[in-house]
Amino acid sequence: MADHIIATAAEALEAEALPRLREVHADGAVAPEALPPALCRPAGSKSPARWAYERLIHYIQRFEADLAPGDEVAMAMTGGHSGLLRIQGMGYFDPDIVTFFGTDASGAKAQLIQHVSQLSVLLRALPRPQPEEPPERIGFRLARELEEEDQEAGETREDEAPGRTGPQGPDAAPEAS
């Protein structure tokens, strides 16, 4: 079996596509004016798990921005009767697993491990269990960690250097020299 993968023209273009976000709501609201830097790079340089993780952080952060002070973000598992998970952490395992950590409605510790091809998340606002405590805003904390990681890696990563040519990403063929 060959050690390289040959990409079709369509796969190469798809790997190079810059992410775009478009939303229009019934009240006329439109998606945010700018995406965070982590979401502005081509998806081809990221695993499916990392790409899903970054976009989920973006959605959770935006959801939390509109929460009442007494609410926190939770997620309902779609397609089953598993109930709600109050999100207290999130992670990924390359190449294709995303995981959510938190507590269920009874306060028991819970973790959801999900393959990216099966990912379907319903975000919900839940009253905080201790209203006297400040709300946990996991989306903002996770977004801050992504920004710090980007700063540590430098503004331009080697695989994202200006002027690169040819197909990129996990399915792309290596460049011939």
C-alpha positions as CSV (number, residue, x, y, z in Angstrom):
1,M,0.0,0.0,0.0
2,A,1.3,3.4,-0.9
3,D,2.4,5.9,1.8
4,H,0.8,8.8,0.0
5,I,-2.8,9.7,-1.0
6,I,-3.6,11.3,-4.3
7,A,-6.2,14.0,-4.1
8,T,-8.7,14.8,-6.8
9,A,-9.0,18.4,-8.0
10,A,-12.2,18.7,-6.0
11,E,-10.6,17.3,-2.8
12,A,-7.7,19.7,-3.2
13,L,-10.0,22.7,-3.6
14,E,-12.2,21.6,-0.7
15,A,-9.1,21.2,1.5
16,E,-8.0,24.8,0.6
17,A,-11.4,26.4,1.0
18,L,-11.6,29.1,3.6
19,P,-14.3,28.6,6.1
20,R,-17.5,30.7,5.7
21,L,-20.4,31.2,8.1
22,R,-23.8,32.3,7.0
23,E,-26.8,32.6,9.3
24,V,-30.0,34.6,9.1
25,H,-32.6,34.5,11.9
26,A,-36.3,35.2,11.9
27,D,-35.7,38.4,13.8
28,G,-33.4,39.6,11.1
29,A,-30.2,39.0,13.1
30,V,-27.2,38.0,11.0
31,A,-24.2,35.9,12.0
32,P,-21.3,37.6,13.7
33,E,-19.2,40.1,11.7
34,A,-15.9,38.2,12.0
35,L,-14.8,34.7,12.8
36,P,-12.1,34.0,15.4
37,P,-8.6,33.5,13.9
38,A,-8.7,29.8,14.6
39,L,-11.7,29.4,12.3
40,C,-10.2,31.6,9.5
41,R,-7.6,29.1,8.4
42,P,-8.3,26.5,5.7
43,A,-9.8,23.3,7.2
44,G,-7.4,21.1,5.2
45,S,-4.7,21.6,7.8
46,K,-6.9,20.2,10.7
47,S,-8.3,16.8,11.6
48,P,-12.0,16.4,11.5
49,A,-12.0,16.2,15.3
50,R,-10.1,19.5,15.7
51,W,-12.2,21.2,13.1
52,A,-15.4,20.2,14.8
53,Y,-14.0,21.1,18.2
54,E,-13.1,24.7,17.1
55,R,-16.5,25.3,15.5
56,L,-18.4,23.9,18.5
57,I,-16.4,26.3,20.8
58,H,-17.5,29.1,18.5
59,Y,-21.2,28.1,18.7
60,I,-21.1,27.5,22.5
61,Q,-19.5,30.9,23.0
62,R,-22.1,32.7,20.8
63,F,-24.9,30.8,22.7
64,E,-23.5,31.8,26.1
65,A,-23.2,35.5,25.0
66,D,-27.0,35.7,24.9
67,L,-27.7,33.7,28.1
68,A,-29.4,35.3,31.1
69,P,-27.0,35.8,34.1
70,G,-28.8,33.0,36.0
71,D,-28.3,30.4,33.2
72,E,-25.5,28.2,32.0
73,V,-25.0,26.2,28.8
74,A,-26.1,22.5,28.6
75,M,-26.5,20.2,25.8
76,A,-29.3,17.7,25.0
77,M,-28.2,14.5,23.4
78,T,-30.2,14.2,20.2
79,G,-31.6,10.8,19.0
80,G,-32.0,9.3,22.4
81,H,-33.4,9.8,25.9
82,S,-30.1,10.5,27.7
83,G,-31.2,13.8,29.0
84,L,-29.1,16.9,29.4
85,L,-25.4,17.4,30.1
86,R,-24.3,20.7,31.7
87,I,-21.1,21.3,29.7
88,Q,-18.1,21.9,31.9
89,G,-15.4,20.8,29.4
90,M,-14.8,19.7,25.9
91,G,-12.0,18.0,24.1
92,Y,-11.1,16.0,21.0
93,F,-9.0,12.9,20.1
94,D,-7.5,13.0,16.6
95,P,-8.5,12.2,14.0
96,D,-12.3,11.9,14.6
97,I,-13.5,11.9,18.3
98,V,-15.1,14.9,20.1
99,T,-15.9,14.6,23.8
100,F,-18.0,16.6,26.3
101,F,-17.5,16.6,30.1
102,G,-20.0,17.7,32.6
103,T,-22.8,16.7,34.9
104,D,-26.3,15.4,34.2
105,A,-29.6,16.7,35.6
106,S,-29.1,14.8,38.9
107,G,-25.5,16.3,39.3
108,A,-23.8,13.0,38.5
109,K,-20.5,13.2,36.5
110,A,-21.0,12.5,32.8
111,Q,-19.0,12.3,29.6
112,L,-20.2,12.0,26.1
113,I,-17.8,10.6,23.5
114,Q,-18.9,11.1,19.9
115,H,-17.5,10.3,16.5
116,V,-17.6,13.5,14.3
117,S,-19.7,11.8,11.7
118,Q,-22.5,11.3,14.3
119,L,-22.2,14.7,15.9
120,S,-25.4,16.5,16.6
121,V,-25.7,18.9,19.5
122,L,-28.6,20.8,20.9
123,L,-27.5,23.6,23.1
124,R,-29.9,24.5,26.0
125,A,-30.0,27.2,28.7
126,L,-30.3,25.7,32.2
127,P,-30.6,27.6,35.5
128,R,-27.4,27.5,37.4
129,P,-27.3,24.9,40.3
130,Q,-25.9,27.5,42.7
131,P,-27.4,30.9,41.7
132,E,-25.2,32.7,44.2
133,E,-22.0,31.5,42.3
134,P,-20.9,33.3,39.1
135,P,-22.0,31.5,35.9
136,E,-19.4,29.2,34.2
137,R,-18.9,30.3,30.6
138,I,-17.1,27.4,29.1
139,G,-17.2,28.7,25.6
140,F,-15.3,31.8,26.4
141,R,-12.7,29.8,28.4
142,L,-12.2,27.3,25.5
143,A,-12.0,30.2,23.0
144,R,-9.3,31.9,25.1
145,E,-7.3,28.6,25.2
146,L,-7.5,28.4,21.4
147,E,-6.2,32.0,21.1
148,E,-3.3,31.2,23.5
149,E,-2.5,28.1,21.5
150,D,-2.4,30.1,18.3
151,Q,-0.1,32.7,20.0
152,E,2.3,30.0,21.2
153,A,2.4,28.5,17.7
154,G,3.1,31.9,16.1
155,E,1.2,33.9,13.6
156,T,2.1,31.8,10.6
157,R,2.4,28.1,10.9
158,E,4.7,26.2,8.6
159,D,1.9,24.3,6.9
160,E,0.0,27.6,6.4
161,A,2.8,29.8,5.1
162,P,1.8,32.4,2.6
163,G,2.4,31.4,-1.0
164,R,2.0,27.7,-0.5
165,T,0.8,25.8,-3.5
166,G,-0.6,22.4,-4.3
167,P,-3.1,20.2,-2.4
168,Q,-3.0,20.2,1.4
169,G,-4.6,18.2,4.1
170,P,-4.8,14.6,5.1
171,D,-6.0,13.3,1.8
172,A,-3.6,15.3,-0.4
173,A,-0.7,13.8,-2.3
174,P,2.8,15.0,-1.2
175,E,4.4,17.6,-3.5
176,A,7.0,16.3,-5.9
177,S,10.4,18.0,-5.8
